[in-house]
Amino acid sequence: MSSPSKTTYFIIGGNRGIGFNLVKTLSASTDNVVIASFRGLPSLPKNKQLEDLRKSRNNIHVVQLDVTEDESINRIADEIRKTPSFEGIDVFIASSGISDSYYEVLKAPKKVWLDHYTTNSLGPILTLQKVYPLLLLKKTRKLFFISSLAGSIAAYIPISVSAYGQSKAALNFAIKELSFELKPEGFTVVAFHPGMVTTDMGQQGLDAFTEKGTDISSLEVITPEESASALANVFSKISPEHNGKFMNYDGSENAF
């Protein structure tokens, strides 16, 4: 009798921040296989923690991906197919992103808008277009996107993040549309707010708000480890009834 197939996760942005901690958390179970993407070369210092973890756990595989480069996106499916004993992707997790837009709308430069839309909005979707056939190889068919409450229009937070907030709002729209378009094929598509997290990116934001005199004392701040652990717990409870939802890391629901 053949052994049951393991659950395969593909995590975009697995080399740092929340993405790396999701790799660490999910790969702790030998029932899971984690394929993590990193940007640039494996030898770069920012990729060292992922490389060290991969060497210690044989259920982690790494692939190179830059979501801002067409050539990189175009070859990602072939790179994933080359991973040992590959049978398909069960869960797609888009965790890469940038947040460097602490401008008012009338002061944000064009390049800032384009960089945030390219990385945060288009990158995950264009990558999904390429790996979609690999998700069809399995019946699980779950798409999880790490978004942000900063991209919610209904629950707008009065802090100037211009291009960042808009890029996440655009991503949220795509998530909602995907939940409708892919439902007939058995997909469950969910957006997640990971919390206010002290990643390098998150800490940069907190520092920027403090410098501007913005009162952020009411924000609950958590570590990347805490966010990833909480997210993984919520991931395990996601069912088809959550399709098209915008969830918090604590399992509660947000408004788009």
ZAPA-539439 format. One record per residue (C-alpha): residue in three letters; x, y, z. Coordinates in Angstrom, 3 decimals, padded with zeros to 6 digits. Example, Ala and Ser with C-alpha at 12.3 -4.5 7.8 and 13.67 -1.06 7.14 Angstrom:
// residues 2
{'Ala', {012.300, -004.500, 007.800}}
{'Ser', {013.670, -001.060, 007.140}}
// end
This chain:
// residues 256
{'Met', {000.000, 000.000, 000.000}}
{'Ser', {001.470, 003.366, -001.043}}
{'Ser', {002.161, 005.999, 001.606}}
{'Pro', {-000.072, 009.078, 001.623}}
{'Ser', {001.166, 012.026, -000.374}}
{'Lys', {002.786, 014.789, 001.626}}
{'Thr', {001.429, 018.331, 001.608}}
{'Thr', {003.577, 020.546, -000.600}}
{'Tyr', {003.782, 024.275, 000.082}}
{'Phe', {005.270, 026.775, -002.352}}
{'Ile', {006.255, 029.967, -000.540}}
{'Ile', {007.246, 033.084, -002.464}}
{'Gly', {009.713, 035.128, -000.439}}
{'Gly', {010.890, 032.327, 001.830}}
{'Asn', {014.291, 033.818, 002.527}}
{'Arg', {013.342, 036.533, 005.010}}
{'Gly', {010.773, 037.937, 007.392}}
{'Ile', {007.376, 036.275, 007.639}}
{'Gly', {008.104, 034.075, 004.626}}
{'Phe', {011.214, 032.556, 006.187}}
{'Asn', {009.416, 031.931, 009.454}}
{'Leu', {006.584, 030.228, 007.583}}
{'Val', {009.168, 027.964, 005.953}}
{'Lys', {010.618, 027.237, 009.393}}
{'Thr', {007.217, 026.584, 010.987}}
{'Leu', {005.697, 024.469, 008.206}}
{'Ser', {008.826, 022.386, 007.566}}
{'Ala', {008.939, 021.376, 011.236}}
{'Ser', {006.417, 018.670, 010.303}}
{'Thr', {007.791, 015.801, 008.230}}
{'Asp', {004.322, 015.477, 006.682}}
{'Asn', {005.058, 018.686, 004.759}}
{'Val', {007.349, 019.549, 001.883}}
{'Val', {008.247, 023.221, 001.539}}
{'Ile', {009.518, 024.773, -001.685}}
{'Ala', {010.774, 028.250, -000.829}}
{'Ser', {011.787, 030.961, -003.248}}
{'Phe', {014.653, 033.348, -002.647}}
{'Arg', {015.787, 036.400, -004.552}}
{'Gly', {019.278, 036.676, -006.033}}
{'Leu', {022.050, 034.162, -005.423}}
{'Pro', {022.058, 031.501, -002.662}}
{'Ser', {025.377, 032.903, -001.442}}
{'Leu', {023.956, 036.329, -000.600}}
{'Pro', {023.954, 037.078, 003.150}}
{'Lys', {020.190, 037.681, 003.220}}
{'Asn', {019.639, 034.103, 001.997}}
{'Lys', {022.006, 032.449, 004.492}}
{'Gln', {019.369, 031.642, 007.132}}
{'Leu', {017.226, 029.853, 004.535}}
{'Glu', {020.233, 027.971, 003.176}}
{'Asp', {021.283, 026.901, 006.682}}
{'Leu', {017.753, 025.701, 007.447}}
{'Arg', {017.579, 023.803, 004.151}}
{'Lys', {020.781, 021.956, 005.015}}
{'Ser', {019.280, 020.815, 008.319}}
{'Arg', {015.886, 019.706, 006.960}}
{'Asn', {015.573, 017.475, 003.906}}
{'Asn', {011.928, 018.467, 003.320}}
{'Ile', {012.927, 021.999, 002.267}}
{'His', {013.802, 022.808, -001.344}}
{'Val', {014.751, 026.220, -002.685}}
{'Val', {014.215, 027.928, -006.038}}
{'Gln', {015.353, 031.327, -007.286}}
{'Leu', {012.630, 033.857, -008.086}}
{'Asp', {012.501, 037.607, -008.609}}
{'Val', {008.842, 038.622, -008.964}}
{'Thr', {009.858, 041.859, -010.702}}
{'Glu', {011.654, 040.069, -013.562}}
{'Asp', {009.730, 038.429, -016.415}}
{'Glu', {012.545, 035.994, -017.201}}
{'Ser', {012.650, 034.762, -013.614}}
{'Ile', {008.865, 034.362, -013.444}}
{'Asn', {008.775, 032.557, -016.775}}
{'Arg', {011.132, 029.803, -015.593}}
{'Ile', {009.765, 029.286, -012.082}}
{'Ala', {007.429, 026.396, -012.972}}
{'Asp', {010.287, 024.435, -014.558}}
{'Glu', {012.477, 025.098, -011.515}}
{'Ile', {009.775, 023.776, -009.195}}
{'Arg', {009.266, 020.659, -011.333}}
{'Lys', {012.958, 019.828, -010.830}}
{'Thr', {012.613, 019.533, -007.036}}
{'Pro', {013.002, 015.923, -005.765}}
{'Ser', {009.907, 013.692, -005.922}}
{'Phe', {007.714, 016.583, -007.045}}
{'Glu', {004.024, 015.650, -007.393}}
{'Gly', {002.341, 019.051, -007.439}}
{'Ile', {001.663, 022.067, -005.222}}
{'Asp', {-001.022, 021.851, -002.538}}
{'Val', {-000.737, 025.337, -001.061}}
{'Phe', {000.550, 028.479, -002.786}}
{'Ile', {001.671, 031.195, -000.343}}
{'Ala', {002.662, 034.640, -001.645}}
{'Ser', {004.697, 036.321, 001.094}}
{'Ser', {007.124, 038.566, -000.769}}
{'Gly', {006.591, 042.302, -000.758}}
{'Ile', {008.068, 045.749, -000.249}}
{'Ser', {006.975, 048.631, 001.946}}
{'Asp', {008.890, 051.832, 001.396}}
{'Ser', {006.188, 054.401, 000.707}}
{'Tyr', {005.685, 056.652, 003.698}}
{'Tyr', {004.539, 059.552, 001.534}}
{'Glu', {001.332, 061.478, 001.222}}
{'Val', {-000.390, 060.745, -002.089}}
{'Leu', {000.497, 064.127, -003.613}}
{'Lys', {004.168, 063.675, -002.746}}
{'Ala', {004.833, 060.041, -003.734}}
{'Pro', {007.171, 059.799, -006.775}}
{'Lys', {006.156, 057.786, -009.836}}
{'Lys', {008.940, 055.221, -009.317}}
{'Val', {007.627, 054.465, -005.803}}
{'Trp', {004.154, 053.746, -007.187}}
{'Leu', {005.516, 051.516, -009.959}}
{'Asp', {007.894, 049.596, -007.682}}
{'His', {005.131, 048.783, -005.179}}
{'Tyr', {002.577, 047.770, -007.795}}
{'Thr', {005.143, 045.625, -009.635}}
{'Thr', {006.271, 043.762, -006.517}}
{'Asn', {003.163, 043.663, -004.321}}
{'Ser', {000.291, 043.525, -006.819}}
{'Leu', {001.571, 042.042, -010.066}}
{'Gly', {004.420, 039.829, -008.808}}
{'Pro', {002.261, 037.285, -006.947}}
{'Ile', {-000.362, 037.164, -009.717}}
{'Leu', {002.097, 036.763, -012.590}}
{'Thr', {003.872, 034.020, -010.642}}
{'Leu', {000.550, 032.281, -009.982}}
{'Gln', {-000.197, 032.346, -013.707}}
{'Lys', {002.913, 030.228, -014.280}}
{'Val', {002.506, 027.751, -011.398}}
{'Tyr', {-001.269, 027.337, -011.774}}
{'Pro', {-000.850, 024.046, -013.743}}
{'Leu', {001.211, 022.658, -010.847}}
{'Leu', {-001.642, 023.347, -008.418}}
{'Leu', {-004.014, 021.416, -010.673}}
{'Leu', {-001.899, 018.291, -010.089}}
{'Lys', {-003.275, 018.138, -006.530}}
{'Lys', {-006.814, 018.322, -005.125}}
{'Thr', {-005.977, 020.696, -002.235}}
{'Arg', {-005.829, 023.859, -004.368}}
{'Lys', {-005.335, 026.554, -001.741}}
{'Leu', {-004.034, 030.049, -002.555}}
{'Phe', {-002.924, 032.168, 000.401}}
{'Phe', {-001.757, 035.756, -000.064}}
{'Ile', {-000.024, 037.750, 002.676}}
{'Ser', {-001.722, 041.104, 002.240}}
{'Ser', {-002.138, 043.916, 004.776}}
{'Leu', {-004.867, 045.775, 006.583}}
{'Ala', {-003.237, 048.837, 005.025}}
{'Gly', {-004.889, 047.703, 001.781}}
{'Ser', {-008.409, 047.638, 003.211}}
{'Ile', {-010.721, 050.388, 001.974}}
{'Ala', {-013.596, 049.487, 004.307}}
{'Ala', {-011.297, 049.462, 007.337}}
{'Tyr', {-009.031, 052.291, 006.205}}
{'Ile', {-006.264, 053.158, 008.674}}
{'Pro', {-005.563, 056.939, 008.591}}
{'Ile', {-001.808, 056.638, 008.033}}
{'Ser', {-000.065, 057.815, 004.842}}
{'Val', {001.328, 054.769, 003.071}}
{'Ser', {000.184, 055.765, -000.452}}
{'Ala', {001.734, 053.293, -002.908}}
{'Tyr', {002.016, 050.481, -000.345}}
{'Gly', {-001.623, 050.657, 000.688}}
{'Gln', {-002.821, 050.978, -002.895}}
{'Ser', {-000.683, 048.052, -004.062}}
{'Lys', {-002.165, 045.834, -001.343}}
{'Ala', {-005.687, 047.050, -002.189}}
{'Ala', {-005.021, 046.080, -005.814}}
{'Leu', {-003.790, 042.666, -004.668}}
{'Asn', {-006.919, 042.256, -002.538}}
{'Phe', {-009.091, 042.946, -005.587}}
{'Ala', {-007.258, 040.251, -007.558}}
{'Ile', {-007.679, 037.807, -004.649}}
{'Lys', {-011.414, 038.464, -004.532}}
{'Glu', {-011.689, 037.996, -008.289}}
{'Leu', {-009.644, 034.787, -008.211}}
{'Ser', {-011.932, 033.403, -005.500}}
{'Phe', {-014.830, 033.773, -007.928}}
{'Glu', {-013.017, 032.611, -011.070}}
{'Leu', {-011.342, 029.524, -009.563}}
{'Lys', {-014.118, 028.339, -007.271}}
{'Pro', {-015.546, 025.948, -009.922}}
{'Glu', {-012.153, 024.189, -009.992}}
{'Gly', {-012.144, 023.644, -006.244}}
{'Phe', {-009.764, 026.420, -005.256}}
{'Thr', {-009.890, 028.231, -001.919}}
{'Val', {-008.417, 031.733, -002.207}}
{'Val', {-007.777, 033.792, 000.935}}
{'Ala', {-006.051, 037.075, 001.834}}
{'Phe', {-004.277, 037.366, 005.185}}
{'His', {-003.261, 040.281, 007.369}}
{'Pro', {-000.131, 039.068, 009.228}}
{'Gly', {-000.266, 041.714, 011.951}}
{'Met', {002.066, 044.624, 012.602}}
{'Val', {005.254, 042.593, 012.475}}
{'Thr', {008.778, 043.552, 013.496}}
{'Thr', {010.415, 042.327, 010.302}}
{'Asp', {013.078, 044.604, 008.818}}
{'Met', {010.328, 046.049, 006.629}}
{'Gly', {007.840, 046.403, 009.474}}
{'Gln', {010.349, 048.039, 011.794}}
{'Gln', {011.227, 050.509, 009.049}}
{'Gly', {007.563, 051.477, 008.899}}
{'Leu', {007.261, 051.868, 012.659}}
{'Asp', {010.355, 054.070, 012.688}}
{'Ala', {009.017, 056.180, 009.816}}
{'Phe', {005.695, 056.780, 011.564}}
{'Thr', {007.453, 057.693, 014.805}}
{'Glu', {009.660, 060.198, 012.971}}
{'Lys', {006.562, 061.800, 011.445}}
{'Gly', {004.949, 062.104, 014.863}}
{'Thr', {002.166, 059.592, 014.054}}
{'Asp', {000.628, 058.024, 017.150}}
{'Ile', {000.965, 054.262, 016.731}}
{'Ser', {000.738, 053.381, 020.411}}
{'Ser', {-002.524, 051.507, 019.850}}
{'Leu', {-000.967, 049.101, 017.326}}
{'Glu', {-000.269, 045.607, 018.604}}
{'Val', {003.232, 044.684, 017.469}}
{'Ile', {004.318, 041.037, 017.129}}
{'Thr', {007.490, 039.248, 016.043}}
{'Pro', {007.904, 037.420, 012.703}}
{'Glu', {007.983, 034.127, 014.625}}
{'Glu', {004.695, 034.929, 016.363}}
{'Ser', {003.057, 035.994, 013.102}}
{'Ala', {004.165, 032.890, 011.200}}
{'Ser', {003.105, 030.548, 013.988}}
{'Ala', {-000.327, 032.176, 014.207}}
{'Leu', {-000.739, 032.182, 010.415}}
{'Ala', {000.211, 028.509, 010.131}}
{'Asn', {-002.414, 027.711, 012.751}}
{'Val', {-005.084, 029.584, 010.778}}
{'Phe', {-003.904, 027.999, 007.505}}
{'Ser', {-004.603, 024.546, 008.982}}
{'Lys', {-008.230, 025.519, 009.607}}
{'Ile', {-009.017, 027.061, 006.214}}
{'Ser', {-011.850, 025.292, 004.370}}
{'Pro', {-013.825, 026.074, 001.190}}
{'Glu', {-016.220, 028.251, 003.214}}
{'His', {-013.347, 030.728, 003.685}}
{'Asn', {-012.984, 031.252, -000.063}}
{'Gly', {-012.790, 034.965, -000.875}}
{'Lys', {-012.260, 036.020, 002.757}}
{'Phe', {-009.735, 038.470, 004.220}}
{'Met', {-008.484, 036.868, 007.428}}
{'Asn', {-006.405, 038.123, 010.341}}
{'Tyr', {-003.462, 036.167, 011.734}}
{'Asp', {-005.603, 035.433, 014.800}}
{'Gly', {-008.366, 033.810, 012.743}}
{'Ser', {-010.804, 036.727, 012.806}}
{'Glu', {-012.138, 038.237, 009.602}}
{'Asn', {-011.383, 041.628, 008.012}}
{'Ala', {-013.387, 043.755, 005.623}}
{'Phe', {-011.895, 044.341, 002.184}}
// end
